[in-house]
Amino acid sequence: MVQIVIVEKTGNCKSLNIKSFNREELYKKCNYKKPDGFIELAIWKDIKINGIKYNVHLHGKNTGKANSENKYDFPPPIDNELLFGSCALVNYDNNDEVLDLTVEEWEKIYEKLFGGFEDLATTCKEDEEEEDELDNIPDEMKTEEGYMKDGFIVDNEEVECDTISSEDEDDDLDSELSEDHYTYSDEN
């Protein structure tokens, strides 16, 4: 028995135990009736996690009907390709023998392929403990709202606007869009 990961079209990953693995019939495990268009789409080779090497192959379809697109965010090089229906993730050794792959293992491989992710719950506490850089700035160097007076934020009294009448705008618009500035053609 071997374990593979099925990536459903909804984006959910689930483990599937297969008694006798047959690559030619893998499409059936993804609930396809025929193997038409079911191909190997990507290979992630020599991924090491906790001293174990993985060679994960992605099998699925890159053609299909509208509204059957797979919602999962696959890692590069397949990250910009549109996939359809369910897909299968299979781990092979260097001799092309099938090895077990669990959802938990795939999640670790996935994280490594994307370069790692930050745990927002952990960094949230660090962010709360971080010192505000404006706390050490004297009040006379800040605006009423507490922003730094650096020329980027200006008070309303300092803003000078040139008033343009709607007639001026119409004259400018007419001169910019006159026909003699453009060439029209029926040719493509």
C-alpha positions as CSV (number, residue, x, y, z in Angstrom):
1,M,0.0,0.0,0.0
2,V,1.2,3.5,-0.9
3,Q,-0.1,6.9,0.2
4,I,-0.5,9.9,-2.2
5,V,-2.0,13.3,-1.9
6,I,-5.0,14.4,-3.9
7,V,-5.5,18.1,-4.5
8,E,-9.2,18.6,-5.0
9,K,-10.5,21.3,-7.3
10,T,-11.7,23.2,-4.3
11,G,-8.0,23.5,-3.2
12,N,-8.3,21.0,-0.3
13,C,-5.6,18.4,0.1
14,K,-6.4,14.9,1.3
15,S,-4.4,11.7,1.7
16,L,-5.3,8.6,-0.3
17,N,-4.1,5.1,0.3
18,I,-3.7,2.9,-2.8
19,K,-3.3,-0.8,-2.5
20,S,-1.6,-1.4,-5.8
21,F,-0.2,1.8,-7.5
22,N,-0.5,2.0,-11.3
23,R,0.6,5.2,-12.9
24,E,-1.6,4.6,-16.0
25,E,-4.7,4.5,-13.8
26,L,-3.8,7.5,-11.6
27,Y,-6.5,9.5,-13.4
28,K,-9.1,7.3,-11.8
29,K,-7.9,8.4,-8.3
30,C,-8.7,12.0,-9.3
31,N,-12.2,10.9,-10.3
32,Y,-11.8,11.2,-14.1
33,K,-13.5,8.6,-16.3
34,K,-10.9,8.7,-19.1
35,P,-7.2,9.4,-19.1
36,D,-7.6,12.0,-21.9
37,G,-5.4,15.1,-21.1
38,F,-4.3,13.6,-17.7
39,I,-0.5,14.2,-17.7
40,E,2.5,14.8,-15.6
41,L,2.5,18.6,-15.1
42,A,5.5,19.3,-12.9
43,I,8.3,17.6,-10.9
44,W,9.9,19.0,-7.7
45,K,13.2,17.1,-7.3
46,D,15.6,16.5,-4.5
47,I,13.6,18.4,-1.8
48,K,15.1,17.6,1.6
49,I,13.0,17.9,4.7
50,N,14.3,16.5,8.0
51,G,17.0,14.5,6.2
52,I,14.5,12.8,3.9
53,K,14.7,13.5,0.1
54,Y,11.4,13.9,-1.9
55,N,10.8,13.9,-5.6
56,V,7.2,15.0,-6.0
57,H,5.4,14.6,-9.3
58,L,2.2,16.5,-10.0
59,H,-0.3,14.7,-12.3
60,G,-3.4,16.4,-13.6
61,K,-5.1,18.3,-16.4
62,N,-4.2,21.7,-17.8
63,T,-7.2,21.8,-20.1
64,G,-10.9,21.6,-19.1
65,K,-14.3,23.2,-18.8
66,A,-15.0,26.6,-17.4
67,N,-15.8,26.5,-13.6
68,S,-13.8,23.3,-13.1
69,E,-10.5,25.2,-12.5
70,N,-8.4,23.9,-9.6
71,K,-8.3,26.6,-6.8
72,Y,-5.0,25.4,-5.2
73,D,-2.0,27.7,-5.3
74,F,0.7,25.4,-6.6
75,P,4.4,26.4,-6.2
76,P,6.7,27.3,-9.1
77,P,7.2,26.4,-11.9
78,I,3.5,25.6,-12.2
79,D,2.3,28.6,-10.2
80,N,1.1,30.6,-13.2
81,E,-0.6,27.7,-15.1
82,L,-4.3,27.1,-14.9
83,L,-5.2,23.5,-13.9
84,F,-8.6,21.7,-14.0
85,G,-10.3,19.3,-11.7
86,S,-8.4,17.3,-9.1
87,C,-4.7,16.6,-9.2
88,A,-2.4,14.0,-7.7
89,L,0.9,14.5,-5.9
90,V,3.1,11.4,-5.9
91,N,6.5,10.9,-4.3
92,Y,9.1,8.8,-6.2
93,D,12.6,7.8,-5.3
94,N,15.5,8.1,-7.7
95,N,14.7,4.7,-9.2
96,D,11.1,5.8,-10.0
97,E,9.6,3.7,-7.3
98,V,6.6,5.2,-5.5
99,L,7.0,6.3,-1.9
100,D,4.5,7.5,0.6
101,L,3.5,11.1,0.7
102,T,1.2,12.5,3.4
103,V,-0.6,15.8,3.5
104,E,1.7,16.9,6.4
105,E,4.8,16.1,4.4
106,W,3.5,17.9,1.4
107,E,2.7,21.0,3.5
108,K,6.4,21.1,4.6
109,I,7.6,20.6,1.1
110,Y,5.2,23.3,-0.1
111,E,6.5,25.8,2.5
112,K,10.1,25.0,1.4
113,L,9.3,25.5,-2.3
114,F,7.8,28.9,-1.6
115,G,10.8,29.9,0.5
116,G,9.1,29.6,3.9
117,F,6.2,31.5,5.5
118,E,6.0,33.7,8.6
119,D,3.8,32.7,11.4
120,L,1.7,35.8,11.9
121,A,0.7,34.8,15.4
122,T,4.3,34.7,16.5
123,T,5.3,38.0,14.8
124,C,2.2,39.8,16.2
125,K,3.6,39.7,19.7
126,E,7.0,41.0,18.4
127,D,5.2,43.8,16.6
128,E,3.3,44.8,19.8
129,E,6.6,45.0,21.7
130,E,8.3,47.1,19.0
131,E,9.0,50.7,19.9
132,D,7.2,53.4,18.0
133,E,9.9,55.5,16.2
134,L,7.9,58.7,16.7
135,D,8.0,58.3,20.5
136,N,11.5,59.8,20.7
137,I,10.7,62.8,18.4
138,P,9.9,66.1,20.2
139,D,6.3,67.3,19.9
140,E,7.3,70.5,18.1
141,M,8.7,68.4,15.2
142,K,5.3,66.7,14.8
143,T,1.9,67.8,13.4
144,E,-1.2,68.0,15.5
145,E,-2.1,64.5,14.3
146,G,1.3,63.2,15.5
147,Y,3.0,62.8,12.1
148,M,6.6,64.0,11.5
149,K,6.9,67.5,9.9
150,D,9.0,66.4,7.0
151,G,7.3,68.2,4.1
152,F,5.5,65.1,3.1
153,I,2.4,65.8,5.2
154,V,1.2,69.4,4.8
155,D,-1.3,71.4,6.9
156,N,-4.4,72.6,5.1
157,E,-3.4,76.2,5.6
158,E,-0.2,75.6,3.5
159,V,-2.0,74.2,0.5
160,E,-2.5,76.7,-2.3
161,C,-4.8,75.7,-5.2
162,D,-5.2,77.4,-8.5
163,T,-8.9,77.6,-9.3
164,I,-9.8,76.6,-12.8
165,S,-13.3,77.5,-14.0
166,S,-15.3,74.9,-15.8
167,E,-15.1,77.1,-19.0
168,D,-11.3,76.9,-18.9
169,E,-11.5,73.1,-18.5
170,D,-13.8,72.8,-21.5
171,D,-11.5,74.9,-23.7
172,D,-8.5,72.9,-22.7
173,L,-10.4,69.6,-23.4
174,D,-11.7,70.8,-26.8
175,S,-8.2,71.8,-27.9
176,E,-6.7,68.5,-26.7
177,L,-9.3,66.3,-28.5
178,S,-9.7,68.1,-31.8
179,E,-9.8,65.8,-34.8
180,D,-6.7,67.2,-36.5
181,H,-4.5,65.7,-33.9
182,Y,-5.6,62.1,-34.6
183,T,-5.4,59.8,-37.7
184,Y,-8.3,57.4,-38.1
185,S,-8.2,54.3,-40.1
186,D,-10.4,51.3,-40.8
187,E,-7.4,49.0,-41.3
188,N,-6.3,46.7,-38.5
